[in-house]
Amino acid sequence: MLRSLYTAATGMMAQQTQIDVVSNNIANVNTIGYKKQRAEFADLFYQTMEYAGTSTSTDTESPTGISVGLGVRPTAITKIFTQGNFKETHNNLDLAIQGDGFFQIQLPDGRIAYTRDGAFKLDSNGDIVTSDGYKLIPNITLPSDTVQVSIGTDGTVSILEAGQTQMQQIGQIQLAKFINPAGLHSLGSNLYINTSASGDPIVDNPGNSGLGEIRQGFLEMSNVQLVDEMTDLITGQRAYDAASKAIITSDEMLQTVNNLKR
């Protein structure tokens, strides 16, 4: 059989992966805190029929050799943690991180997850929680008579209670960062957990240890750029079409061989 059949098939599968990644980026263009993904590929091993440097006579050698590639394979799908655009909401519990870092969230099973989604709410106990009801860590509880909430760029949480004239500090938001954030494992719901590839979290107050600062009343939107994604979508589609045409061409060549006896 012709090598090109299998080689072109790997190209079609690779471009399908590319389209899958781009489609997910486009689907999450309005997801708060979403970080776009990038598919990465590498060529497969080569079938060598003549090595470079092989002697072609007593005084000469082959300058390049003869090697035929056998296709392509996906090597990674990488999260790109560039800053997304900020959207002003005027909601006191909407928080955005300007710079590096993640909010810490406690999952129901006790594990700590990490997110860039700062669209927080209050539960029935006055705890600051995510849209799924997961508590922000360190846990911060607002008294029932709170009339105003102020969250500083350094993460300090201050409130004004009914009948009072001065703000009082009730908590401190801390952020976490990782040496390799691309190594975090995505859980969905805008949450990540650390892995051996990401390294252990470095936890500190916002503004310290290279962590970003908190902006109250803002949300960080997705860092997906639709123009880039549409360009990648068209490129992937055309590459997929080209690989399919290579298979058609190989099939026609095999048909010619089969017809030789007629």
C-alpha positions in Angstrom: 0.0 0.0 0.0 1.1 3.6 -0.5 2.6 5.3 2.5 0.7 8.5 1.6 -2.6 6.9 2.6 -1.6 6.5 6.2 0.4 9.7 6.2 -2.5 11.8 5.0 -4.8 10.1 7.5 -2.6 11.2 10.4 -2.8 14.7 8.9 -6.6 14.6 8.9 -6.7 13.4 12.5 -4.3 16.1 13.5 -6.4 18.8 11.9 -9.5 17.4 13.5 -7.8 17.9 16.9 -7.0 21.5 15.8 -10.6 22.2 14.9 -11.8 20.7 18.2 -9.5 23.0 20.1 -10.4 26.1 18.1 -14.1 25.2 18.5 -13.8 25.1 22.3 -12.0 28.5 22.3 -14.8 30.0 20.2 -17.5 28.4 22.4 -15.9 30.0 25.5 -15.4 33.5 24.0 -17.7 35.0 26.7 -16.7 32.7 29.6 -15.3 34.6 32.6 -11.7 33.9 33.2 -11.4 31.4 30.4 -7.9 30.9 29.0 -7.6 29.8 25.3 -5.9 26.6 24.3 -3.4 25.9 21.5 -2.9 22.6 19.8 0.7 21.6 19.2 2.0 19.0 16.8 5.2 17.1 15.8 6.2 15.1 12.8 6.3 11.3 13.2 9.5 9.2 12.7 11.0 8.8 9.2 11.6 5.8 7.1 15.2 6.1 6.0 16.2 4.5 2.7 19.6 6.1 2.5 21.4 7.9 5.3 23.1 11.2 4.7 26.8 10.7 4.3 26.4 7.3 2.6 29.2 6.7 0.1 28.1 7.1 -3.5 31.6 6.4 -4.9 35.2 6.1 -3.7 35.5 9.9 -3.5 31.8 11.1 -2.9 29.0 10.8 -0.4 25.3 11.5 -0.3 24.8 15.1 1.0 21.2 14.6 2.1 20.2 11.0 2.2 16.6 9.7 1.5 14.1 9.8 4.3 10.3 9.8 4.0 8.2 11.1 6.8 5.2 9.1 8.1 2.9 11.9 9.2 2.1 14.0 12.2 0.8 13.6 15.8 -0.5 15.9 18.5 2.0 16.5 21.3 0.2 19.0 23.6 -2.8 21.2 24.1 -1.5 24.1 26.0 -3.4 26.7 28.0 -2.3 30.3 27.2 -2.5 32.3 30.5 -2.3 35.8 29.0 -4.4 38.5 30.6 -8.0 38.8 29.4 -9.9 42.1 29.0 -11.6 43.7 32.0 -15.3 44.4 32.2 -16.6 46.9 34.7 -19.7 45.5 36.5 -20.1 47.9 39.6 -20.8 44.7 41.6 -18.9 44.7 44.9 -18.4 40.9 44.8 -17.0 40.8 41.2 -13.3 40.6 41.5 -10.6 40.5 38.8 -6.9 39.7 39.1 -4.6 42.1 37.4 -1.5 40.1 36.9 -0.5 36.6 37.9 -2.4 34.4 40.3 -5.6 32.4 41.0 -8.4 32.6 43.6 -8.5 29.5 45.9 -11.7 27.6 46.0 -12.7 24.7 48.3 -14.4 21.8 46.5 -17.0 19.6 48.3 -14.4 16.8 48.6 -12.1 19.0 50.5 -9.6 19.6 47.7 -8.4 23.1 46.8 -9.1 24.3 43.2 -8.0 27.4 41.5 -9.8 29.9 39.2 -9.5 33.2 37.5 -13.3 33.6 37.6 -14.0 36.3 40.2 -17.8 36.4 39.8 -18.5 35.7 43.5 -21.8 35.6 45.4 -23.0 35.2 49.0 -24.7 32.0 50.3 -27.3 31.8 53.0 -24.6 32.0 55.7 -23.0 35.1 54.3 -20.0 33.2 53.0 -18.4 34.4 49.7 -18.8 31.5 47.2 -18.6 30.8 43.5 -21.6 30.4 41.2 -21.6 26.7 42.1 -21.6 27.5 45.8 -18.0 26.6 46.5 -16.4 28.6 49.2 -13.6 31.1 48.6 -10.4 30.2 50.6 -9.6 31.7 53.1 -13.2 31.7 54.1 -14.8 35.1 54.5 -18.2 35.6 56.0 -20.2 38.8 55.9 -22.4 39.7 58.8 -26.2 39.9 58.0 -26.3 43.6 58.7 -23.5 44.5 56.2 -24.4 47.6 54.1 -21.1 48.1 52.3 -18.2 45.9 51.2 -14.8 47.2 50.2 -12.0 44.9 48.9 -8.6 46.5 48.4 -6.1 45.8 45.8 -4.1 43.9 48.4 -7.1 41.6 49.2 -8.2 43.1 52.4 -11.9 42.8 53.0 -13.6 45.6 54.9 -17.3 46.1 55.7 -19.6 48.8 57.0 -22.3 47.5 59.3 -25.7 49.1 59.8 -25.5 51.8 62.4 -21.7 52.1 62.2 -19.7 55.0 60.8 -16.3 53.3 60.2 -15.3 50.4 58.1 -13.8 47.4 59.8 -11.5 44.7 58.3 -13.0 41.2 58.5 -10.8 39.1 56.2 -7.9 38.8 53.8 -8.1 37.3 50.3 -5.0 35.4 49.2 -4.0 34.3 45.8 -2.0 31.3 44.5 0.4 31.1 41.6 2.4 28.2 39.9 5.7 27.9 38.3 4.0 26.2 35.3 0.3 27.1 35.2 0.0 25.3 31.8 0.5 22.1 33.8 -2.7 22.7 35.8 -5.5 20.1 35.2 -8.9 21.6 34.0 -11.9 20.4 35.9 -14.4 22.5 34.0 -16.6 25.2 35.6 -13.6 27.5 35.3 -11.7 25.5 37.9 -8.2 23.9 37.9 -6.3 21.6 40.3 -2.5 21.4 40.6 -0.5 18.5 39.3 3.1 17.4 39.6 3.7 19.3 36.3 2.3 22.6 37.6 4.2 22.4 40.9 2.9 23.3 44.3 1.0 26.6 44.8 2.8 29.7 46.0 0.3 31.4 48.3 0.5 35.0 49.4 -1.4 38.3 49.6 -2.1 40.0 46.3 0.8 42.2 45.3 3.4 40.1 47.1 5.7 37.3 45.7 5.0 38.4 42.1 1.2 38.0 42.5 -1.2 40.3 40.8 -3.6 42.8 42.5 -7.3 42.6 42.9 -9.7 45.0 41.2 -13.1 45.2 42.8 -16.1 45.7 40.6 -14.5 44.2 37.5 -14.4 40.8 35.8 -11.7 39.3 33.7 -13.2 38.1 30.5 -11.9 35.3 28.2 -8.5 36.0 26.4 -9.9 34.4 23.2 -9.4 36.7 20.1 -12.1 35.8 17.6 -10.0 37.0 14.6 -7.2 34.6 15.5 -9.6 31.7 16.1 -11.4 32.2 12.8 -8.0 32.3 11.0 -7.0 29.1 12.7 -10.4 27.6 11.9 -10.0 28.4 8.2 -6.4 27.1 8.2 -7.3 23.9 9.8 -10.2 23.3 7.4 -8.0 23.9 4.4 -5.3 21.6 5.7 -8.0 18.9 6.4 -9.2 19.3 2.8 -5.7 19.0 1.4 -5.0 15.9 3.4 -8.3 14.3 2.2 -7.2 15.1 -1.4 -3.9 13.4 -0.8 -5.9 10.3 0.2 -8.1 10.6 -3.0 -4.9 10.9 -5.1 -3.4 7.8 -3.5 -6.6 5.9 -4.1 -6.6 6.9 -7.8 -2.9 5.7 -8.1 -3.9 2.4 -6.6 -6.8 2.1 -8.9 -4.4 2.7 -11.9 -2.2 -0.2 -10.7 -5.3 -2.5 -10.3 -6.3 -1.7 -13.8 -2.9 -2.6 -15.4 -4.1 -6.2 -16.2 -7.2 -5.1 -18.0 
